[in-house]
Structure formats: C-alpha cells, structure tokens
C-alpha cells in the first residue's frame, strides 16, 4: 500500500497498516519508526506532531494532514496533549506579532485557526 492510501486508512480508523516507511499501530501513525509519531487519535480528535524531522517525514505528515478535517486537528510537539496549550499560545502570539507588523499581509486566518484549536485543547484537558 502506498503512503497516501495508508494516510486515508488512518483517517478511516484503521489500527494496522504499512506503507513505504510509514505504519499504523493502534491509534498512532508513524514515520520511519517509533521515534516519530505523525499523529495520534485522541478522544475524537487527532493530535498532530508539530515538529518536523526530514523532507520525507514532512511529506508523510502532509499525506496524513490532507485527510484530516482542520477542526479535528490539535497540533502539539511529539503528539503530547499536555504540551499543546503552550505550543498553540506561542503560535497565536507569533501570528499576532506578524499581523501587528504587516503592511499588506493578513494573518487573521492563522490567528483564528489556532484560537479555535486552543479552545478544543482546553475542552479536552477538562475531560
């Protein structure tokens, strides 16, 4: 199975599968090995690894992200939910700073995207 098909199977809920240097085990999809989680299904959401590793791993992440609805994604380093709030707040601050300095560019989409993600994280952490 190719990596695009594997990414789709992960989105569809598969708990096992292997592509070219990507594999699913349980609720996690990995790139090249257990050292790099691409995404983890978690309470109806998908914890998506915000870190990058290599060009090919970035392609793997892109395949998986392509099938995930943006309102189900929670970006966090190493797919760790407890690290998500700080990471997301940093992203909001980064884009707010860019917006404040921009003459033409508009970063409202990114700011609102991360604010909505932050709300999802806070609700999940209350569970």
WOBELZI-V890868 format. One record per backbone hydrogen bond with DSSP energy under -1.0 kcal/mol. CO is the residue of the C=O (numbers start at 1). NH is the residue of the N-H. E is the energy in kcal/mol with one decimal. If there is no record, write none. Layout:
# WOBELZI-V890868
<<CO,NH,E> <CO,NH,E>>
This chain:
# WOBELZI-V890868
<<2,6,-2.1> <3,7,-2.4> <4,8,-2.0> <5,9,-2.4> <6,10,-2.3> <7,11,-2.2> <8,12,-2.2> <9,14,-2.8> <10,13,-1.4> <15,26,-2.5> <17,24,-2.6> <19,21,-1.1> <21,32,-3.1> <22,19,-3.2> <23,30,-3.1> <24,17,-1.1> <25,28,-1.4> <27,41,-2.9> <28,25,-2.7> <29,38,-3.1> <29,39,-1.3> <30,23,-1.5> <33,36,-1.6> <36,31,-2.4> <38,49,-2.7> <39,29,-2.3> <40,47,-3.1> <42,45,-2.3> <45,42,-3.0> <46,74,-2.6> <47,40,-2.2> <48,76,-2.4> <54,58,-2.3> <55,59,-1.8> <56,60,-2.1> <57,61,-2.6> <58,62,-2.1> <59,63,-2.2> <60,64,-2.1> <61,65,-2.9> <62,66,-1.9> <64,67,-1.5> <69,72,-2.3> <72,46,-3.1> <74,48,-2.8> <76,50,-1.4> <76,79,-1.7> <77,80,-1.7> <80,83,-1.6> <81,84,-1.1> <83,87,-1.8> <84,88,-3.0> <85,89,-2.6> <86,90,-2.2> <87,91,-1.9> <88,92,-2.6> <89,93,-2.6> <90,94,-2.4> <91,95,-2.6> <92,96,-2.5> <93,97,-2.4> <94,98,-2.1> <95,99,-2.5> <96,100,-2.4> <97,101,-1.4> <98,102,-1.3> <107,111,-2.5> <108,112,-2.9> <109,113,-2.6> <110,114,-2.3> <111,115,-2.0> <112,116,-2.3> <113,117,-1.8> <114,118,-2.4> <115,119,-2.0> <116,120,-1.8> <117,121,-2.2> <118,122,-2.5> <119,123,-2.2> <120,124,-2.3> <121,125,-2.7> <122,126,-1.0> <124,127,-1.0>>
